[in-house]
Amino acid sequence: MALSDIINKINADAESEIRKILEKAEAEASSIISEGKEEAEKISRRMLESGSGKAVKVRETVIAMAKLQNKKEILAVKQGIMDAVYEEVKRRIAAFGDKEYGDIAERIIASTREEKIDVIAGENERKRLNTRFIAGIKAGLKKRGSGVKVSLGAEKADLKDGFILRSGRIQIDCSHENLVRSLREETIDEVAAILFG
């Protein structure tokens, strides 16, 4: 399953939840604005009763503050939804089968310009990233016409999930956290447009 398919699936699953959250946020915003208007009207009446001409400014300030608070709350809800989407992507990457996971590693390796790369497994990847897994990557790279020589590093990467690609002094962090961070940087505008239109 491609990353774009995962994002589309996550988006489809999240749309009803997003609608609920946005409806709730809008209801809360309306409540805040109503309360702000009521408070402004109370203050306005008191100011008018005392003969002060500042009532209108105070009312406008209270309403403006209520609207600003509403925008902050909606933004926080949207940020929470975006965080949940990318956490789900990270969870799904961890659940990939060997074939899907190998495809990701193969694409990353093929995108490098290195001639020789060691794959160093993270703590949770030691069982998966074995010689059979590396052989699958080599076969895929050969089909792509890539001459990269890939081998399994003997040491363990200081990562929980994912792996490090090392070529001499160059290292590429392919931890799940870093893969999702890179994906987020590349897709955040597109995902936000899909989720929040």
C-alpha positions in Angstrom: 0.0 0.0 0.0 1.5 3.3 -1.1 1.9 6.2 1.3 -0.6 8.2 -0.7 -3.1 5.4 -0.3 -2.5 5.4 3.4 -3.0 9.2 3.6 -6.2 8.9 1.5 -7.5 6.1 3.8 -6.7 8.1 6.9 -8.4 11.1 5.4 -11.5 9.1 4.7 -11.6 7.7 8.2 -11.0 11.0 9.7 -13.5 13.1 7.8 -16.5 12.2 10.0 -14.5 12.7 13.1 -13.3 16.0 11.8 -16.8 17.1 11.0 -17.9 16.3 14.5 -15.0 18.1 16.1 -15.5 21.1 13.9 -19.2 21.2 14.6 -18.5 21.0 18.3 -15.8 23.8 18.0 -18.3 26.0 16.0 -21.0 25.4 18.7 -18.5 26.3 21.4 -17.4 29.4 19.4 -21.0 30.5 19.0 -21.5 30.1 22.7 -18.4 32.1 23.5 -19.5 34.8 21.1 -23.0 34.9 22.6 -21.6 35.1 26.1 -19.2 37.8 24.9 -22.1 39.8 23.4 -24.2 39.4 26.5 -21.3 40.6 28.6 -20.7 43.5 26.3 -24.3 44.5 26.4 -24.3 44.4 30.2 -21.2 46.6 30.2 -22.7 48.8 27.6 -25.9 49.3 29.5 -23.9 50.1 32.7 -21.7 52.6 30.8 -24.7 54.2 29.2 -26.4 54.5 32.5 -23.5 56.2 34.0 -23.3 58.5 30.9 -20.0 57.3 29.5 -19.4 57.2 25.8 -16.9 54.3 26.1 -19.5 51.6 26.1 -19.3 50.9 22.4 -15.5 50.5 22.5 -15.7 48.1 25.4 -18.4 46.1 23.7 -16.3 45.9 20.5 -13.3 44.8 22.5 -15.2 42.1 24.3 -16.6 40.7 21.0 -13.2 40.9 19.3 -11.6 39.0 22.2 -14.3 36.3 22.0 -13.8 35.9 18.2 -10.0 35.7 18.7 -10.5 33.0 21.4 -12.8 31.1 19.0 -10.2 31.2 16.2 -7.5 29.9 18.6 -9.7 27.0 19.7 -10.5 26.0 16.1 -6.8 26.2 15.2 -5.9 24.0 18.2 -8.6 21.4 17.1 -7.2 21.4 13.5 -3.7 21.0 14.8 -4.8 18.0 16.9 -6.4 16.4 13.9 -3.3 16.9 11.8 -1.1 15.4 14.6 -3.5 12.4 14.8 -3.3 11.8 11.0 0.5 11.7 11.0 0.6 9.5 14.2 -1.7 7.1 12.3 0.7 7.1 9.4 3.6 6.3 11.8 1.5 3.4 13.3 0.7 2.1 9.8 4.4 2.2 8.8 5.2 0.1 11.8 2.5 -2.4 10.8 3.7 -2.8 7.2 4.5 -6.2 6.0 8.0 -7.1 4.9 7.2 -6.3 1.2 5.7 -2.8 1.8 8.5 -2.0 4.3 11.1 -3.3 1.8 9.6 -1.1 -0.9 10.1 2.0 1.3 13.7 1.0 2.1 14.4 0.3 -1.6 13.0 3.7 -2.8 15.1 5.5 -0.2 18.3 3.6 -1.1 17.6 4.0 -4.8 17.3 7.8 -4.3 20.8 8.1 -2.9 23.9 8.5 -5.0 26.0 6.2 -2.9 27.7 3.1 -4.3 27.7 1.0 -1.1 25.2 1.2 1.8 24.9 -0.6 5.1 21.4 -1.0 6.6 21.6 -0.7 10.3 18.4 -1.9 12.1 16.8 -0.2 15.0 15.8 -2.0 18.2 12.4 -3.2 16.9 13.6 -4.0 13.4 16.3 -6.6 14.1 14.0 -9.5 13.3 12.6 -8.0 10.2 15.8 -6.6 8.7 17.6 -9.8 8.1 19.6 -11.3 5.1 16.4 -12.3 3.3 15.0 -8.8 3.7 18.3 -7.3 2.3 18.2 -9.8 -0.6 14.7 -8.6 -1.5 16.0 -5.0 -1.5 18.9 -6.0 -3.7 16.6 -7.7 -6.2 14.4 -4.6 -6.3 17.3 -2.3 -6.8 18.6 -4.6 -9.6 15.2 -4.3 -11.4 15.5 -0.6 -11.1 18.9 -0.7 -12.7 20.6 0.5 -9.6 24.1 -0.7 -8.9 24.0 0.2 -5.2 25.7 -2.5 -3.1 23.5 -3.1 0.0 24.6 -5.1 3.1 23.1 -5.6 6.6 25.1 -3.8 9.3 26.1 -6.0 12.2 25.6 -3.3 14.9 22.2 -2.0 16.1 21.1 1.5 15.4 20.2 3.7 18.4 16.6 3.9 17.2 13.5 2.2 18.5 11.8 1.8 15.1 13.3 2.1 11.6 16.8 1.9 10.4 19.8 3.9 9.4 21.5 3.9 6.0 25.2 4.4 6.3 27.8 4.9 3.6 31.1 5.8 5.0 30.6 8.9 7.2 27.2 9.6 5.7 24.2 8.4 7.6 20.5 8.7 6.7 18.0 8.5 9.6 15.1 6.3 8.4 13.4 6.1 11.8 9.7 6.0 11.6 9.6 9.3 13.4 11.9 10.9 10.8 10.2 9.3 7.8 6.8 10.7 9.0 8.4 14.1 9.8 9.7 14.3 6.3 6.4 13.2 4.9 4.6 15.8 7.0 6.9 18.6 5.7 6.1 17.5 2.1 2.4 16.9 2.4 1.0 19.1 5.2 -0.5 21.7 2.8 -2.2 19.0 0.7 -3.5 17.0 3.7 -4.8 20.2 5.4 -6.6 21.1 2.1 -8.2 17.6 2.0 -9.2 17.7 5.7 -10.3 21.3 6.0 -11.0 22.3 2.4 
